[in-house]
Amino acid sequence: MELPTQLINWLYNVLQPQYLHKQIVYTHVLQFLQKYFSKGFRIRTRVYTSGKTGSSNLLINIYGKLPVADIPVEIWLPLNYPFNGNGQIDGEDGIPMIYVVPDNTQGLFLKPNNFVDSQGKFYHPYITDWHQNCRAGDLNSTKRFNLLVLIDTVSNAFQNDFPIYKSTGPTKPPKPSRVLNHPTGLSSELTGSSVGQRSPPASVLTADITGSRSSNGPPLPLKPFQGSTKQVTTNPRYQSPLPLPSIPSNNEASGYNRTAGPPFSPLQSPLHSRNSLSPYRLSNSGNLSQSPTQDTSSISRADQSPYPTSQSPPIYESVLPKVSIDNLMDQDGPQKSKSNTVILERLSQQINELLTDLPENFNMLEVVNTNSMKVEGLYNQLNHHYSQAIANKEYIDSHITYLTDQLTKVSELNSKLYSLSQINNDDENHIHFPEGKISLDELVIPDSVLTNQLYDISSEIKANKDLIGLISGNFSDKSELINDERFDVCVKAARNIGRDMFWLELIKNEISKKMSISS
Amino acid sequence: MEDKIIQPLIIKLSQLPHDLAVLPDHIITKLYEDIELLTSFVKSLPEYEQFNDKVIGKLNDQISKLNDILVIFEKYQSVSKEIEDKTNKLNLIHREFLDLETIQYKLLSSNFNQDYQKLKFQKLINKSHENSLKLVESINYNEFDSFLKSFKSSRKVYHLRMEKMNRWNEERITGFV
């Protein structure tokens, strides 16, 4: 069966984060789905809450109906599947958990038995064996303990002991299996007095047969057959059906069935023989040599209406002829093709196991994938760093250009300052700047007009005093200017100076008053 | 995602050669029971060859990427060396700037330092005084009135400069013009 690529990819991705033995889970699930995907089994993830610890995990959940009897089951794969022991997580073993999940809305209810508890959980010696013998490191154990063997085990177990029953009433609880536990109860059903009661399929089928015969079916079979039917039903150890008196090839067909198909369990043979013994089969098929080769699908079809209700006999009547028609169609050619298909499936399974063991297919592939991602990440990272380095180089370039330019300007300014230094040394009356020059007298100026006037008047007063001092011989070490020849001129000059000084002092005092300073 | 990750090889039943179906069962059984034979058979399947090609392609991609990484390393080293050179150049520029800065401070100080300006101004005052003395020494009594005016003017300049110097020394001025 070709599985969708999306499903395979989904499974691969789901296993990566949590499952401990990804390779084994991957192989087992794919092998299982290759066989059972076409038969309606699907896969999903669901939260599973442990009954032991109460912790919840997101687990793989495979669900579908068993082909043998349309029994809906769910298989949960723990995180440390398939090994029990050291790899324990959250108190759960690595053993898969199987639950029978009947759809109550369709009138199907759980019927606990030897293999199923009241919660629908499946128990079996195979599970116990798995628990005890499937250890990590023992790779051969994964060939004994896998989902394919498990589902076969479940199918076989439920062929013998049906875990669900069908109820027509809304809330009626299931009745106990009176047939298996109380053989005397079965005899009453076989007489046709209990039509409409629910009971396990193995007994029900027999009851239906007799019931329908008594009401509107074809003529009743001979008494020895009835006796043998009772014997079959009440004695589970019965190994093979009684041969029909007119069909000598029945035993051969039985033998073929045992070799071609899976070995029948003790209860399977009575069911099988019961179909063979059915008068419907005798009348409708006319070829009973095909009936023992009934495959699992035909069994399931027969079990689709195994529950005796008031309407059950007509349903059963409609089923049996269909089985006969199918058998008529399945001649040697298809049988051989089916056998070939089984072998090819087995070949495909072996190939995939071999592929799983090939290092280049899984372990090395994982290394290749991991390295590829690492190399890709490293390349991107280095490329990013390289781009940043290029950007940094360009940034530094722009800085160097700017700073060099500024440095040139500073050098030019220094050159100008140096030349100015020479000029300023040479010129005593001015200060030279790059933009021009300024007189030293203008370097310090009064901050107001009055002050300027005051400075001017004060200087003039002092200049007049110096002039009088010079005339009278009190200026520096100079001799006096006044003498007899220049007496009049000097007196006249002194008189004028005195008059000026009077006015100057007067103005100075006025300014001082205005500026509120003492003279 | 599919491009980046190669999924493990699974040979589906439909992918097996159709010729197998015509082989007798015991031959097929023998095929899968003999592990060497089965291995050879698997390795001859086109799917296996395609898978191998895909892995080889992925490995080639990795080699190509690794070569690219080596090229990036070389280019990165070159850029790194350039950046190192430029950093050294920046250091040189900084050092040169510090030298120029020192020179500039000295030049500014020699040109426009206040003490230097005061000294220069003081020289100017002294020069004014000397001018006055020179006027006295070169007195022309025939032009006595003009002499008196010149002397007075010269002394006025001197005293005005002195007054400014005094104010400057008293720091009663607000600053340069």
Interface residues (C-beta under 8 A of the other chain):
Chain A: M1 E2 L3 I8 N9 Y12 Y26 L30 Q34 S339 N340 I343 L344 E345 R346 L347 S348 Q350 I351 N352 L354 L355 T356 E360 N361 F362 L365 V368 N369 N371 S372 M373 V375 E376 L378 Y379 L382 N383 H385 Y386 A389 I390 N392 K393 I396 D397 H399 I400 L403 T404 Q406 L407 V410 S411 L413 N414 L417 Y418 L420 S421 N424 E428 N429 I431 H432 I438 L440 D441 E442 L443 V444 I445 D447 Y455 D456 S458 S459 E460 K462 A463 N464 D466 L467 L470 F475 S476 K478 L481 R486 V489 A493
Chain B: M1 E2 K4 I5 I6 Q7 P8 L9 I10 I11 K12 L13 S14 Q15 L16 L20 A21 D25 I28 T29 L31 Y32 I35 L38 T39 F41 V42 F51 N52 V55 K58 L59 D61 Q62 K65 L66 D68 I69 I72 F73 K75 Y76 V79 S80 E82 I83 K86 T87 K89 L90 I93 E96 F97 L100 E101 I103 Q104 L107 L108 S110 N111 F112 Q117 K120 F121 K123 L124 K127 S132 L133 V136 I139 Y141 F144 D145 L148 F151 K152 S153 S154 R155 K156 V157 Y158 H159 L160 R161 E163 K164 M165 R167 W168 I173 T174 F176 V177
